[in-house]
Each structure stands twice: as structure tokens, then as C-alpha cells.
Amino acid sequence: MKRPGAGWSFAAPALIVIGLFFVGPVVAALLLSFTDFDLYALADPHNLRLVGLRNYVDVLQTPLFWQALGNTLYFVGIGVPLSLLVSLGAALLLDSRLARCKPFFRTALFAPVVTTIVAVAVVFRYLFHTRYGLVNYGLGWLGLEPIDWLGDAAWSMPTIILFAVWKNFGYNMIILLAGLQAIPQELHEAARIDGAGSWQRLRHITLPLLAPTLLVVSIITVAGYFQLFAEPYVMTRGGPLQSTTSVLYFMYEEGFKWWNLGRASAIAFLLFVLILAVTSLLLRLSRRWGAA
Amino acid sequence: MKPRLAFWLALAILALSLCSCRRADERTVLRFWGMGREGEVVAQLIAEFEREHPQIHVEVQQLPWTAAHEKLLTAFAGDALPDVCQLGNTWLAEFAALGALQPLDGYVAQSPIVEKDDYFTAAWDTNVIGGKLLGLPWYLDTRVLFYRKDLLARAGFLDAPRTWEQWQGAMAAIKSEAGADAYAILLPLDEFEPLLQLALQQDEPLLLDGGTRANFRSAGFRRAFAFYTDMFRQQWAPAMSDTQISNVWNEFARGFNTFYITGPWNIGEFKRRLPAELADAWATAPLPSSDGRGGGVAGGTSLALFASSRQQQAAWQLIEFLSRPAMQLRLHALTGDLPPRRSVWSEPALANDEYAQAFRVQFEQARPPPPVAEWERIAIAMQLAAERVVRGGVSSEDALARLDAEVDAMLEKRRWMRAQEQAR
């Protein structure tokens, strides 16, 4: 009987912290999502009403929620594969034996991850400025018409995706690089002796052995990209024409701009269910793929 | 180990409390939150306040307008509000609903400096919520007509229009003169202010029953709404948002639009940004109205004292100081902000400013927007209804019916609270 007690007491500090700062708030938010907690309730608790599932029904009937969901899926659908490709490409280049100055490039490619998003957004807004931007200058040099990157509803999301991929690919790159370096060189050598080209080695040795790492990275990235917020917040404020309003941005406005915390909590839980569904689908698919 | 720890803790707490006591003994510390440009320059005025009141020290914190609202609400929730704050008029109702504001009636009654009659009536009334004065007007905001005199004259008009009818005639003439690539007026479709000005010229209120019911299908609002959307239908105004116009001053300078509805800060911007040859080619005028009486939104910013402040007397002294005519004149010199006191307007700096006069004339007739916490959201919904008609091809009748339904849904909580109150 002594042992479990000791175990619990060792785990207690961590459990208390997790309970206080994670489980507690999550349960509170869940309860909040069944109330109409708002400005008036903040002023006087008597103005709080239990509304059951009405927040969820309301949110699902709000056109902006569906638009935000569409924007988010657009961002995840294009951004995640693009980000993984760039990360994998950069990791492969860094892992190549032909590469020189590896530590320098590794640091340089990782640098965007540790930059401050607000400061970088200022630079990007200049780069993508319709008239003075370097990007449009380059387009003009190629003889193309300037594009209103952040002001045109059709181009704003691609710009945000570019920004997010540039900002985040270094993180995945480091994880993938570690995975690549764990692949035994003997396998490559053996394949080379058997006459396999570099493409065949990538397809039949590198990628299969990297699959578990890729799975982890893609799940982290999907979960992260679903929570798109900072990029539109600093670049476009959800505009133009709400084309960069993500689900999380919608939640932020509902919660902290209009102070409808009950409804904002409901949005948060809808997003949670969505991310859970997508990531478990990814896991299941990968298991089936692994079995086959 | 344990008693020792307790001893050190006690010592630390004692030391801390001693420190804070000593500091409080020396000087009262007031916390002031200012926003945007005023937050930057108010320190210059406050330096003088501190010279007059050596026992008070004011800590100024600057907030950007875009983040101020969230920050204030979060501060209320976290019980960390400052003593005095600069508060947009449309936010007063919200903080009044929270019970966060200290009524100023008692202070004003005894003040030799603050005279109710010297303030523009509309500006003062905006600060009275539920019969109590919850803020003191600091500077005014209403939107007037900025226009190109030369282009208007070329279309055959020497004076700015005063009624909607004259305005429509001028816009039609300008448009036929200007051709397909230029317009008579610029009304960015994502700005609710121009439509709101026209709506508040009407006698019918926008909300009914103590701000619990939408009233956007009244004859008055229909009139304003029809006038607004008609400017797009006639091609007098381009169906554009702010983001599609890279630089309003450039467009104005190259004659893209003759009329533009905007606020006091643009007097300075127009002086600074328009090319020298156009320096005398523009003017301001009060907004035309359907009956020629004028009118618009009585907006602006107030100084508010938070109920949570523990140094109410000192905080009031600061508000009173900033409300002095001399200080309001200084603020105008520093920022171009328009003072809410009539006596300041007779000073040469303002009396001789032909651009500022339009604001004064309009302000005498201006009305405050409905004092409900949900107002900003309602105004955005109102503008979205106009955008649906202009861009989406929805009929006005459908757009207004939807707007009424949306706003009624936003006000559901207010209706419930009102019913609760009446039941009690």
C-alpha cells in the first residue's frame, strides 16, 4: 500500500499543475459553453442563463462560421502539404552529403521559427505591398500585372499560406532531419551497390523509414494549422471580405471583441472536435497504410 | 525548515508593504490610459498638471485603438482598470452596463471649471446614461463633407449642397462631367459611419423600447438607406471597400472623387498630403440633409473615471484639469482634435479655421447613437445590409427585414433583462 502512495505523491506536483491550468479551465470552458455568459453576466452574475445547446445551434447557423470553416480548411488543405514538402525538401538538402556549411544553413533555415511574428508581419506587409512591394516589383520585371496580395479576397489566403509556411517549415525540418539521420547509411550503400538511383533510394528507403516521423510531423502540423490565428490577426485582421477569418479568429472576435464568452467556448469545442476527428482519421489511415 | 521559511516570508511581506506605504505617503499615483495620438501627446499636458499638483504623480499608458477595447474589458474582468481613461463614446454604454464608471454629477455640480452649458448639448447628452453623467466630453467627432471646390464649380455649382436634392443634382452633374473612371463621391462599403450620419439625421430612433428592439424599417431609416444605396445605383459612388483604395488623399487629389465623408483628423491630413497646387481647391461643409436642417452623429471621446479607482478625488482633479478651455486649446494645437466646449471655439485658432467650422455647425444638430452595449456590432450589421444591397443585389426590403431580425437577435438578452427588471 505504501508504494502507490509514494508514486502519487511524486506525481502530485505535475498533476496539480495540470489540473489547475489545464483540466480546470477546459471543464470551466465546457460549462461556459452551455451558458450565455456575456458582458451583462460579467457585470452581474444574475444575468447568467443556462441555455443548453443553443450556443452550438446558433454557431452552426451563422454563415460566418461556415465561411471561417471553409477558409480554415483551405488553409489546412493547401498549407499542410506545402509546409511538409518544403520541410522535407530542406531536410533532404541538409542531410545530403554534398551540402557544405551545414550548421550555417540549418540555423538560417530554422531562423524564421524563432522570429517574432508581429515584426515579421511588418516586413511581409512591405514585401507584398501592392505598389512598393518587392514581390510585385519582381512580377513587374517579369512583365506581369501587379497583384493586390492582401487586399484582394482571392489572393489574401494564398499570401497568408506563404507567410505561414515560411514561418513554420523550419520546425518540421529539424524533426525530419533527425529522422533522416537515424536512417542507417548501410541501407543506402547496399541499395547503391544493387544499382538503385537516388530517386529509387528516396522512394524505397528514405520515405518508408521516415514514415513514422512524417506521421508525427503531419499530425502536429494539421493540429497547428487548424488553429490559424496569429497570421491573419497581424496581416489582415480577418479581411478582406472576411476571406482570412479562420475559425479561431471567429472565436476570438466573438469572445474578446463582443465578449460572448459562452458562444466563443462553444466555437472552441466545435474546433476541438474537428481537430480530434481529423487527426484520428490521419492516425487510422496511417495504420491501414502501415498494415498494407 | 518550516518556521524559518515562514519567518522569511513574513519579513518579505513586511518589507514590501513598508515600501508601498512609503511611496503612497509621498505622492498619489494616478493611472491614466490614453489611446492613439492623444495617448502620445497627453503627457505634455500632464506635465503641467503635475507641476500644479506636486502631490500627484500620473502614470500614462498608451494603447493602440485597435487593441484598446479588448484590453479595457479584460482589465475590468481582472480588476485592473486604471483610475482615468479616455473612452470612445460608443463604449460608454458598455462600461455603464458593467457598472464600471463613476457618475460625475456630484463633482461637476461643485466644479468652477466644468460648466454644462458651455458644452455642445449633443456631446454632453452622449455621456448621460440612465440619468447619470458617466464621462466628460474631451473631443468631438462627427463626419462632414470634404469636397473639391474646383470640380464642383466645373460641374456648375458654386456652393456646397445643403439638401439631399441639391446634393443629388450636383452628383449627377459631376458624374456626367467625370466619365466612367471617376466618381462624384467616395463611400467605402466597409465603413458604417457615412450611412449612420444620414440615419441619425432622421427623427425616428434606430432602436425602440429602451434599446431592446430594432427599428430599421421605419420611414426615416428607409429614406436614409434608399438615399445611400441610390448613390451606388446611379454610379455616383464606386462599389469599393477601404482596402481597394490604396490612398484616399491621392485619389482625391487626382479627382477620382469630388465628395468624401470623413472626420476631423483628415483636416490635418488633407493639408499635409494634398499637393500644393490643390491647397485652396478643397473645403469642408456640413452634411446635406433631407430637409436642410443638417445633423449627423454626435461622436467623440470622453474622459471617464472608473468606479474601482481608489483615488477618486485626485482622478477628478485630472479630468477637471484636462477639461479647462486652455488645455482643450492645447490639445487642439497638438492633435487637431475638436474641443467640445463652445467657449474654446471663439478662440482665433478655431474661429478662423474655415475647415473646422463645418464640424461646429453640424455638431449643433448632431445626435448620439443609441446607448446600448451592442451598438458597434449593430452598426456593422447595418453596413453589411447596405453592402448586400449594393454588391449582392438583394432588395432593400429583404435586406432591412434581415437586418431587423439580426439586430433583434443581438438584443435578446436586453429584452430578457428588461423583463426581469419589470417583474421585480
Interface residues (C-beta under 8 A of the other chain):
Chain A: D36 D38 L39 Y40 L42 A43 D44 H46 N47 R49 T130 R131 D148 L150 G151 R237 G239 P240 L241 F256 K257 W258 W259
Chain B: T66 H69 E70 L73 T74 F76 A77 E94 A97 L98 G99 D190 S241 T243 Q244 S246 A373 R377 K413 W416 M417 Q420
